[in-house]
Amino acid sequence: MPANKPRRTYGTVAPERRKQMSGLEFVRGLADGSLPLNTIAEILRYHVNEASEGRVVILAEPNYAHLNPAGTIHGGYSATLLDSCMGLAVQSTLEKGTTQTTLEFKISLVRPITVETGRITAEGVVLSRGRRIGTAEGRITDCEGRLLAHGTTTCLIFTS
């Protein structure tokens, strides 16, 4: 990790502190390490790598702890990465004092992910953002740009 970046921490951000930040400030704080990542990010070994308004990129490196009984990476791993990047993409468009939660999401697993796949990228992009509902799409790709999984989400936007 570069010397100018803070060490990654894991936990939650107090609701009072979150209310003082726009969604983009919050997501950028996750990306630059000034805010703690959620604890599942530590367990699943992923981090927010990029954040701009309406777009979030997560990098992950699946390992043996993420295997299903068939020996490939569990589909829940992809589901979590997609839910995270798509939800954070919607969050990045929100004003201070608002937040979002996933109402529903759908994913399609296109190729198996294995330990040998190595680093993967999950990118979420907002499709539509209204006053109460936001939608986004997400894609997981390998280091060669091959599509591994994709999905869509609908998020409820509300006052925090």
N, CA and C atoms as a LAMMPS dump frame, in Angstrom:
ITEM: TIMESTEP
0
ITEM: NUMBER OF ATOMS
480
ITEM: BOX BOUNDS ff ff ff
-5.0000000000000000e+02 5.0000000000000000e+02
-5.0000000000000000e+02 5.0000000000000000e+02
-5.0000000000000000e+02 5.0000000000000000e+02
ITEM: ATOMS id mol type element x y z
1 1 1 N 0.854 -1.176 0
2 1 2 C 0 0 0
3 1 3 C 0.897 1.237 0
4 2 1 N 0.612 2.234 -0.848
5 2 2 C 1.436 3.432 -0.899
6 2 3 C 1.503 4.132 0.457
7 3 1 N 2.62 4.791 0.727
8 3 2 C 2.83 5.448 2.013
9 3 3 C 1.821 6.559 2.284
10 4 1 N 1.284 7.194 1.24
11 4 2 C 0.356 8.302 1.443
12 4 3 C -1.073 7.858 1.732
13 5 1 N -1.352 6.563 1.671
14 5 2 C -2.692 6.055 1.964
15 5 3 C -2.732 5.513 3.383
16 6 1 N -3.821 5.825 4.121
17 6 2 C -3.937 5.249 5.461
18 6 3 C -4.126 3.733 5.392
19 7 1 N -3.749 3.058 6.453
20 7 2 C -3.955 1.61 6.546
21 7 3 C -5.453 1.331 6.591
22 8 1 N -5.905 0.289 5.908
23 8 2 C -7.322 -0.072 5.893
24 8 3 C -7.761 -0.532 7.274
25 9 1 N -8.919 -0.036 7.667
26 9 2 C -9.534 -0.493 8.907
27 9 3 C -10.919 -1.025 8.563
28 10 1 N -11.476 -1.771 9.492
29 10 2 C -12.776 -2.403 9.273
30 10 3 C -13.683 -2.095 10.45
31 11 1 N -14.95 -1.89 10.142
32 11 2 C -15.938 -1.577 11.168
33 11 3 C -17.123 -0.87 10.54
34 12 1 N -17.696 0.047 11.282
35 12 2 C -18.811 0.836 10.765
36 12 3 C -18.554 2.304 11.052
37 13 1 N -19.243 3.142 10.317
38 13 2 C -19.164 4.589 10.518
39 13 3 C -20.392 4.981 11.323
40 14 1 N -20.187 5.743 12.388
41 14 2 C -21.297 6.163 13.242
42 14 3 C -22.34 6.915 12.415
43 15 1 N -23.631 6.649 12.672
44 15 2 C -24.697 7.32 11.905
45 15 3 C -24.587 8.847 11.909
46 16 1 N -24.189 9.435 13.027
47 16 2 C -24.052 10.893 13.099
48 16 3 C -22.986 11.389 12.122
49 17 1 N -21.896 10.647 12.015
50 17 2 C -20.822 11.031 11.089
51 17 3 C -21.273 10.87 9.641
52 18 1 N -21.987 9.784 9.345
53 18 2 C -22.464 9.549 7.967
54 18 3 C -23.406 10.642 7.522
55 19 1 N -24.255 11.122 8.426
56 19 2 C -25.222 12.178 8.082
57 19 3 C -24.54 13.474 7.671
58 20 1 N -23.295 13.658 8.097
59 20 2 C -22.551 14.874 7.779
60 20 3 C -21.869 14.81 6.41
61 21 1 N -21.925 13.652 5.761
62 21 2 C -21.24 13.463 4.477
63 21 3 C -22.237 13.21 3.364
64 22 1 N -21.902 13.685 2.187
65 22 2 C -22.682 13.271 1.013
66 22 3 C -22.352 11.806 0.748
67 23 1 N -23.157 11.169 -0.074
68 23 2 C -22.888 9.786 -0.431
69 23 3 C -21.538 9.625 -1.105
70 24 1 N -21.189 10.568 -1.963
71 24 2 C -19.902 10.491 -2.655
72 24 3 C -18.746 10.654 -1.678
73 25 1 N -18.863 11.57 -0.721
74 25 2 C -17.813 11.719 0.297
75 25 3 C -17.65 10.426 1.089
76 26 1 N -18.772 9.799 1.426
77 26 2 C -18.733 8.547 2.175
78 26 3 C -18.018 7.455 1.376
79 27 1 N -18.429 7.256 0.135
80 27 2 C -17.844 6.174 -0.665
81 27 3 C -16.373 6.459 -0.978
82 28 1 N -16.032 7.717 -1.225
83 28 2 C -14.614 8.052 -1.443
84 28 3 C -13.79 7.794 -0.185
85 29 1 N -14.39 8.015 0.99
86 29 2 C -13.697 7.703 2.245
87 29 3 C -13.406 6.218 2.381
88 30 1 N -14.339 5.384 1.906
89 30 2 C -14.096 3.937 1.901
90 30 3 C -12.946 3.605 0.951
91 31 1 N -12.92 4.275 -0.195
92 31 2 C -11.895 3.99 -1.206
93 31 3 C -10.512 4.458 -0.775
94 32 1 N -10.432 5.637 -0.143
95 32 2 C -9.106 6.154 0.202
96 32 3 C -8.624 5.689 1.579
97 33 1 N -9.449 4.937 2.295
98 33 2 C -9.037 4.388 3.576
99 33 3 C -9.254 5.309 4.759
100 34 1 N -9.817 6.492 4.538
101 34 2 C -10.067 7.391 5.663
102 34 3 C -11.29 6.97 6.471
103 35 1 N -12.119 6.093 5.913
104 35 2 C -13.254 5.506 6.626
105 35 3 C -13.091 3.994 6.632
106 36 1 N -13.592 3.327 7.683
107 36 2 C -13.456 1.868 7.729
108 36 3 C -14.378 1.181 6.733
109 37 1 N -13.88 0.112 6.151
110 37 2 C -14.71 -0.752 5.311
111 37 3 C -15.553 -1.638 6.217
112 38 1 N -16.681 -2.126 5.699
113 38 2 C -17.499 -3.048 6.482
114 38 3 C -16.719 -4.333 6.746
115 39 1 N -17.063 -5.004 7.826
116 39 2 C -16.277 -6.164 8.244
117 39 3 C -16.363 -7.328 7.267
118 40 1 N -17.449 -7.429 6.498
119 40 2 C -17.503 -8.514 5.511
120 40 3 C -16.45 -8.301 4.42
121 41 1 N -16.045 -7.055 4.194
122 41 2 C -14.97 -6.79 3.228
123 41 3 C -13.668 -7.441 3.687
124 42 1 N -13.441 -7.449 4.976
125 42 2 C -12.243 -8.101 5.506
126 42 3 C -12.34 -9.614 5.336
127 43 1 N -13.504 -10.173 5.647
128 43 2 C -13.699 -11.623 5.541
129 43 3 C -13.583 -12.089 4.096
130 44 1 N -14.183 -11.327 3.173
131 44 2 C -14.184 -11.719 1.763
132 44 3 C -12.991 -11.172 0.979
133 45 1 N -12.141 -10.405 1.643
134 45 2 C -10.908 -9.875 1.05
135 45 3 C -11.184 -8.996 -0.169
136 46 1 N -12.022 -7.977 0.013
137 46 2 C -12.23 -7.012 -1.053
138 46 3 C -12.105 -5.601 -0.512
139 47 1 N -11.89 -4.659 -1.417
140 47 2 C -11.835 -3.257 -1.02
141 47 3 C -12.373 -2.372 -2.149
142 48 1 N -12.861 -1.219 -1.749
143 48 2 C -13.329 -0.225 -2.715
144 48 3 C -12.088 0.431 -3.295
145 49 1 N -11.941 0.343 -4.603
146 49 2 C -10.749 0.855 -5.266
147 49 3 C -10.965 2.215 -5.908
148 50 1 N -12.152 2.44 -6.462
149 50 2 C -12.468 3.712 -7.131
150 50 3 C -13.887 4.121 -6.778
151 51 1 N -14.095 5.436 -6.689
152 51 2 C -15.436 5.947 -6.437
153 51 3 C -15.597 7.294 -7.126
154 52 1 N -16.588 7.383 -7.975
155 52 2 C -16.98 8.654 -8.578
156 52 3 C -18.501 8.678 -8.551
157 53 1 N -19.088 9.805 -8.863
158 53 2 C -20.539 9.891 -8.781
159 53 3 C -21.181 8.896 -9.747
160 54 1 N -21.932 7.948 -9.181
161 54 2 C -22.638 6.959 -9.984
162 54 3 C -21.828 5.759 -10.411
163 55 1 N -20.585 5.625 -9.923
164 55 2 C -19.724 4.502 -10.326
165 55 3 C -18.789 4.114 -9.191
166 56 1 N -18.741 2.822 -8.895
167 56 2 C -17.848 2.306 -7.854
168 56 3 C -17.181 1.033 -8.369
169 57 1 N -15.883 0.914 -8.102
170 57 2 C -15.116 -0.268 -8.493
171 57 3 C -14.547 -0.922 -7.237
172 58 1 N -14.785 -2.218 -7.121
173 58 2 C -14.282 -3.023 -6.011
174 58 3 C -13.314 -4.049 -6.573
175 59 1 N -12.19 -4.237 -5.885
176 59 2 C -11.228 -5.282 -6.255
177 59 3 C -11.271 -6.368 -5.194
178 60 1 N -11.146 -7.602 -5.64
179 60 2 C -11.205 -8.739 -4.721
180 60 3 C -10.265 -9.835 -5.182
181 61 1 N -9.847 -10.645 -4.242
182 61 2 C -9.024 -11.801 -4.566
183 61 3 C -9.585 -13.01 -3.816
184 62 1 N -10.436 -13.787 -4.489
185 62 2 C -11.014 -14.949 -3.82
186 62 3 C -9.943 -15.978 -3.472
187 63 1 N -10.204 -16.726 -2.386
188 63 2 C -9.246 -17.75 -1.961
189 63 3 C -9.984 -19.006 -1.514
190 64 1 N -9.251 -19.946 -0.974
191 64 2 C -9.817 -21.243 -0.597
192 64 3 C -10.939 -21.13 0.437
193 65 1 N -10.945 -20.094 1.248
194 65 2 C -12.002 -19.914 2.249
195 65 3 C -13.353 -19.625 1.603
196 66 1 N -13.362 -19.27 0.313
197 66 2 C -14.588 -18.881 -0.389
198 66 3 C -15.145 -19.99 -1.287
199 67 1 N -14.6 -21.192 -1.176
200 67 2 C -15.014 -22.29 -2.044
201 67 3 C -16.364 -22.885 -1.638
202 68 1 N -17.095 -23.353 -2.65
203 68 2 C -18.312 -24.129 -2.406
204 68 3 C -17.924 -25.614 -2.404
205 69 1 N -18.857 -26.53 -2.149
206 69 2 C -18.501 -27.957 -2.123
207 69 3 C -17.964 -28.491 -3.444
208 70 1 N -18.276 -27.826 -4.561
209 70 2 C -17.794 -28.288 -5.862
210 70 3 C -16.372 -27.824 -6.164
211 71 1 N -15.807 -26.966 -5.301
212 71 2 C -14.432 -26.522 -5.495
213 71 3 C -14.277 -25.225 -6.27
214 72 1 N -15.382 -24.57 -6.577
215 72 2 C -15.308 -23.242 -7.197
216 72 3 C -15.739 -22.217 -6.16
217 73 1 N -15.523 -20.939 -6.454
218 73 2 C -15.898 -19.882 -5.514
219 73 3 C -17.424 -19.83 -5.412
220 74 1 N -17.922 -19.788 -4.203
221 74 2 C -19.363 -19.799 -3.936
222 74 3 C -20.059 -18.626 -4.636
223 75 1 N -21.24 -18.882 -5.184
224 75 2 C -22.004 -17.835 -5.86
225 75 3 C -22.357 -16.675 -4.948
226 76 1 N -22.449 -16.932 -3.647
227 76 2 C -22.718 -15.861 -2.689
228 76 3 C -21.599 -14.834 -2.645
229 77 1 N -20.398 -15.25 -2.997
230 77 2 C -19.267 -14.317 -3.065
231 77 3 C -19.53 -13.285 -4.156
232 78 1 N -19.899 -13.753 -5.338
233 78 2 C -20.227 -12.831 -6.436
234 78 3 C -21.422 -11.961 -6.072
235 79 1 N -22.429 -12.579 -5.437
236 79 2 C -23.624 -11.817 -5.05
237 79 3 C -23.262 -10.688 -4.098
238 80 1 N -22.393 -10.95 -3.146
239 80 2 C -21.988 -9.915 -2.192
240 80 3 C -21.207 -8.808 -2.88
241 81 1 N -20.288 -9.174 -3.758
242 81 2 C -19.512 -8.151 -4.47
243 81 3 C -20.426 -7.278 -5.328
244 82 1 N -21.368 -7.896 -6.035
245 82 2 C -22.28 -7.127 -6.882
246 82 3 C -23.21 -6.256 -6.04
247 83 1 N -23.76 -6.802 -4.968
248 83 2 C -24.621 -6.009 -4.095
249 83 3 C -23.854 -4.809 -3.546
250 84 1 N -22.606 -5.019 -3.191
251 84 2 C -21.792 -3.937 -2.636
252 84 3 C -21.479 -2.861 -3.67
253 85 1 N -20.985 -3.25 -4.838
254 85 2 C -20.587 -2.228 -5.825
255 85 3 C -21.799 -1.495 -6.38
256 86 1 N -22.915 -2.199 -6.578
257 86 2 C -24.111 -1.532 -7.11
258 86 3 C -24.738 -0.614 -6.059
259 87 1 N -24.851 -1.08 -4.819
260 87 2 C -25.414 -0.259 -3.757
261 87 3 C -24.567 0.97 -3.478
262 88 1 N -23.251 0.802 -3.462
263 88 2 C -22.373 1.948 -3.238
264 88 3 C -22.416 2.926 -4.411
265 89 1 N -22.633 2.422 -5.622
266 89 2 C -22.775 3.33 -6.769
267 89 3 C -23.994 4.222 -6.567
268 90 1 N -25.109 3.64 -6.117
269 90 2 C -26.302 4.445 -5.818
270 90 3 C -25.989 5.4 -4.668
271 91 1 N -25.336 4.903 -3.614
272 91 2 C -24.985 5.752 -2.462
273 91 3 C -24.173 6.964 -2.906
274 92 1 N -23.305 6.786 -3.883
275 92 2 C -22.421 7.875 -4.332
276 92 3 C -23.178 9.038 -4.962
277 93 1 N -24.452 8.867 -5.248
278 93 2 C -25.25 9.939 -5.86
279 93 3 C -26.105 10.69 -4.837
280 94 1 N -26.043 10.292 -3.569
281 94 2 C -26.969 10.826 -2.572
282 94 3 C -26.443 12.072 -1.861
283 95 1 N -27.385 12.892 -1.415
284 95 2 C -27.071 14.103 -0.679
285 95 3 C -26.842 13.758 0.789
286 96 1 N -26.304 14.725 1.532
287 96 2 C -26.143 14.562 2.977
288 96 3 C -27.494 14.231 3.596
289 97 1 N -27.459 13.35 4.6
290 97 2 C -28.675 13.022 5.322
291 97 3 C -29.562 11.994 4.658
292 98 1 N -29.103 11.413 3.533
293 98 2 C -29.87 10.344 2.894
294 98 3 C -28.982 9.119 2.758
295 99 1 N -29.633 7.989 2.681
296 99 2 C -28.926 6.725 2.504
297 99 3 C -29.787 5.81 1.649
298 100 1 N -29.353 4.599 1.465
299 100 2 C -30.088 3.646 0.622
300 100 3 C -29.953 2.258 1.189
301 101 1 N -30.849 1.396 0.773
302 101 2 C -30.749 -0.026 1.098
303 101 3 C -31.272 -0.815 -0.094
304 102 1 N -30.759 -1.998 -0.27
305 102 2 C -31.174 -2.837 -1.384
306 102 3 C -32.594 -3.345 -1.165
307 103 1 N -33.458 -3.119 -2.152
308 103 2 C -34.795 -3.705 -2.147
309 103 3 C -34.774 -5.086 -2.785
310 104 1 N -34.08 -5.189 -3.904
311 104 2 C -33.938 -6.479 -4.579
312 104 3 C -32.76 -6.412 -5.52
313 105 1 N -32.19 -7.565 -5.805
314 105 2 C -31.165 -7.629 -6.842
315 105 3 C -31.218 -8.985 -7.499
316 106 1 N -30.727 -9.007 -8.731
317 106 2 C -30.696 -10.234 -9.522
318 106 3 C -29.308 -10.352 -10.106
319 107 1 N -28.761 -11.554 -10.068
320 107 2 C -27.447 -11.758 -10.669
321 107 3 C -27.481 -12.969 -11.598
322 108 1 N -26.571 -12.962 -12.53
323 108 2 C -26.335 -14.102 -13.412
324 108 3 C -24.858 -14.458 -13.31
325 109 1 N -24.578 -15.72 -13.033
326 109 2 C -23.213 -16.215 -12.942
327 109 3 C -22.856 -16.807 -14.299
328 110 1 N -21.921 -16.177 -15.001
329 110 2 C -21.63 -16.527 -16.391
330 110 3 C -20.506 -17.547 -16.509
331 111 1 N -19.456 -17.383 -15.713
332 111 2 C -18.309 -18.295 -15.723
333 111 3 C -17.953 -18.643 -14.287
334 112 1 N -17.437 -19.835 -14.06
335 112 2 C -17.015 -20.157 -12.688
336 112 3 C -15.804 -19.323 -12.287
337 113 1 N -15.776 -18.954 -11.023
338 113 2 C -14.614 -18.282 -10.45
339 113 3 C -13.905 -19.321 -9.602
340 114 1 N -12.598 -19.413 -9.766
341 114 2 C -11.8 -20.354 -8.985
342 114 3 C -10.696 -19.571 -8.279
343 115 1 N -9.97 -20.251 -7.429
344 115 2 C -8.825 -19.617 -6.779
345 115 3 C -7.814 -19.183 -7.84
346 116 1 N -7.694 -19.969 -8.91
347 116 2 C -6.746 -19.643 -9.977
348 116 3 C -7.164 -18.414 -10.796
349 117 1 N -8.429 -18.001 -10.698
350 117 2 C -8.885 -16.808 -11.43
351 117 3 C -8.075 -15.596 -11.012
352 118 1 N -7.671 -15.54 -9.761
353 118 2 C -6.896 -14.401 -9.266
354 118 3 C -7.784 -13.196 -9.012
355 119 1 N -7.18 -12.027 -9.092
356 119 2 C -7.888 -10.79 -8.778
357 119 3 C -9.062 -10.572 -9.733
358 120 1 N -10.187 -10.175 -9.159
359 120 2 C -11.37 -9.864 -9.954
360 120 3 C -11.819 -8.44 -9.645
361 121 1 N -12.557 -7.872 -10.585
362 121 2 C -13.049 -6.503 -10.468
363 121 3 C -14.562 -6.516 -10.541
364 122 1 N -15.196 -5.837 -9.579
365 122 2 C -16.65 -5.666 -9.582
366 122 3 C -16.938 -4.184 -9.753
367 123 1 N -17.651 -3.837 -10.817
368 123 2 C -17.953 -2.435 -11.121
369 123 3 C -19.454 -2.225 -11.102
370 124 1 N -19.893 -1.236 -10.328
371 124 2 C -21.297 -0.869 -10.268
372 124 3 C -21.505 0.503 -10.876
373 125 1 N -22.551 0.638 -11.699
374 125 2 C -22.862 1.902 -12.376
375 125 3 C -24.357 2.173 -12.234
376 126 1 N -24.684 3.401 -11.846
377 126 2 C -26.088 3.785 -11.683
378 126 3 C -26.756 3.889 -13.047
379 127 1 N -27.944 3.31 -13.151
380 127 2 C -28.76 3.422 -14.363
381 127 3 C -29.769 4.552 -14.244
382 128 1 N -30.373 4.678 -13.048
383 128 2 C -31.405 5.681 -12.812
384 128 3 C -31.408 6.024 -11.334
385 129 1 N -31.599 7.307 -11.031
386 129 2 C -31.644 7.736 -9.638
387 129 3 C -32.772 8.75 -9.486
388 130 1 N -33.81 8.34 -8.782
389 130 2 C -34.92 9.232 -8.502
390 130 3 C -34.879 9.688 -7.061
391 131 1 N -35.978 10.246 -6.593
392 131 2 C -36.066 10.726 -5.217
393 131 3 C -36.13 9.572 -4.218
394 132 1 N -36.811 8.477 -4.58
395 132 2 C -37.015 7.357 -3.661
396 132 3 C -36.397 6.034 -4.125
397 133 1 N -36.103 5.92 -5.409
398 133 2 C -35.604 4.658 -5.961
399 133 3 C -34.368 4.923 -6.826
400 134 1 N -33.379 4.057 -6.676
401 134 2 C -32.207 4.086 -7.541
402 134 3 C -31.99 2.697 -8.113
403 135 1 N -31.564 2.629 -9.358
404 135 2 C -31.234 1.341 -9.963
405 135 3 C -29.794 1.394 -10.473
406 136 1 N -29.16 0.239 -10.462
407 136 2 C -27.779 0.153 -10.927
408 136 3 C -27.548 -1.217 -11.533
409 137 1 N -26.48 -1.302 -12.322
410 137 2 C -26.051 -2.581 -12.861
411 137 3 C -24.618 -2.817 -12.421
412 138 1 N -24.234 -4.082 -12.372
413 138 2 C -22.883 -4.425 -11.976
414 138 3 C -22.319 -5.533 -12.84
415 139 1 N -21.001 -5.549 -12.923
416 139 2 C -20.285 -6.562 -13.7
417 139 3 C -19.061 -7.005 -12.915
418 140 1 N -18.808 -8.29 -12.906
419 140 2 C -17.564 -8.831 -12.357
420 140 3 C -16.759 -9.381 -13.519
421 141 1 N -15.506 -8.952 -13.605
422 141 2 C -14.62 -9.404 -14.669
423 141 3 C -13.305 -9.903 -14.077
424 142 1 N -12.621 -10.742 -14.846
425 142 2 C -11.299 -11.194 -14.413
426 142 3 C -10.243 -10.231 -14.943
427 143 1 N -8.977 -10.537 -14.694
428 143 2 C -7.893 -9.62 -15.082
429 143 3 C -7.738 -9.489 -16.595
430 144 1 N -8.356 -10.39 -17.356
431 144 2 C -8.314 -10.298 -18.815
432 144 3 C -9.571 -9.646 -19.38
433 145 1 N -10.448 -9.164 -18.5
434 145 2 C -11.657 -8.484 -18.935
435 145 3 C -12.825 -9.398 -19.27
436 146 1 N -12.683 -10.709 -19.015
437 146 2 C -13.777 -11.643 -19.287
438 146 3 C -14.884 -11.482 -18.253
439 147 1 N -16.116 -11.481 -18.725
440 147 2 C -17.265 -11.358 -17.843
441 147 3 C -17.456 -12.651 -17.054
442 148 1 N -17.534 -12.524 -15.723
443 148 2 C -17.74 -13.674 -14.844
444 148 3 C -19.158 -13.706 -14.286
445 149 1 N -19.71 -12.522 -13.99
446 149 2 C -21.066 -12.407 -13.445
447 149 3 C -21.556 -10.987 -13.691
448 150 1 N -22.862 -10.828 -13.712
449 150 2 C -23.439 -9.483 -13.843
450 150 3 C -24.775 -9.456 -13.125
451 151 1 N -25.265 -8.253 -12.87
452 151 2 C -26.529 -8.149 -12.156
453 151 3 C -27.113 -6.751 -12.198
454 152 1 N -28.291 -6.636 -11.613
455 152 2 C -28.968 -5.35 -11.469
456 152 3 C -29.528 -5.265 -10.053
457 153 1 N -29.748 -4.043 -9.608
458 153 2 C -30.316 -3.823 -8.281
459 153 3 C -31.323 -2.692 -8.313
460 154 1 N -32.237 -2.734 -7.364
461 154 2 C -33.151 -1.638 -7.072
462 154 3 C -32.948 -1.285 -5.611
463 155 1 N -32.67 -0.004 -5.336
464 155 2 C -32.41 0.452 -3.99
465 155 3 C -33.455 1.467 -3.553
466 156 1 N -33.857 1.395 -2.295
467 156 2 C -34.745 2.375 -1.686
468 156 3 C -33.895 3.484 -1.099
469 157 1 N -34.214 4.729 -1.427
470 157 2 C -33.506 5.898 -0.94
471 157 3 C -34.365 6.538 0.142
472 158 1 N -33.761 6.859 1.286
473 158 2 C -34.531 7.428 2.395
474 158 3 C -33.678 8.334 3.253
475 159 1 N -34.317 9.142 4.082
476 159 2 C -33.626 10.016 5.011
477 159 3 C -33.022 9.187 6.122
478 160 1 N -31.758 9.469 6.427
479 160 2 C -31.084 8.665 7.457
480 160 3 C -31.24 9.29 8.832
